Amino acid sequence: MDFYNRVDKASVKNFQLIKENDSLGRIILQFGKIDDNMFNLDFQYPLNPIQAFAIALSSIDSKLLMR
């Protein structure tokens, strides 16, 4: 996946969301690891900050439980 130089480290926690049926494939949320304990979250409309944070938090939580 191309994170456009916003993510520095490979991780199972890195992901991107695109709007369904979007012919341009625009990314509406991008979450990725940039350092050992630091992550980057980029989002845009139709998500608001609380929704984006909740999605990112649920992603981290589910992967921590798998250990």
N, C-alpha and C positions, 0 to 999 in steps of 0.2 A: 504494500500500500504506500502511496505517496502522501506523506504528512507535510509536505511543503516546508521542510526544514524547521518544523515546530516541535518535532519529537527527536530526541537524540539516542535513546536506548531501545533495543528490541525488548518487548515484554508481551506476555499473554493478556495484559491489561489494556494494551493499546487497541483502540477501535475507532471507527467512523460510522456515522449514521447519515443516510441520504433519504430524502423524501421519496416515498413510494410513487412510482409512475412519473418520475422527473426525467424527462428526456435528456437534460443537460447533466444529470448526475451530480448536482450541487450538494456539497457536504453541509448538513445543518448542525452537526455536532462532531467534534473531534477530540479525543481524549488520549493522552500518551505520556509515557515516562520520559522525563528529561534529566533526571539524576537518581541516585539510589533511593531517596525519600521524597522526590519532588515530581509532580505531574503537571501537565498543561491541559487546560480545558478551553476550547474555542467553540462558540455556538452562535447561532443567528436565528432570526425569525423563521419559524413560528414558535421556537422555544423561548421561554423566559429564564432568568438566572436560577430561579428555584427549581424549575424542571430540569435544567441542564445539570445542576449540582446533584439532584436526586438520582438522575441516571448514572452519573459518574460514581457516586457513592455506592449505589447498588452493584455496580460492576466490580468495584474493589472488594466489597463485602462478600459477594458470592465466590470470588476467587480466593479470598483468605480462608473461607470455610472448607475449601477442598484440600487444604494441606493436611 
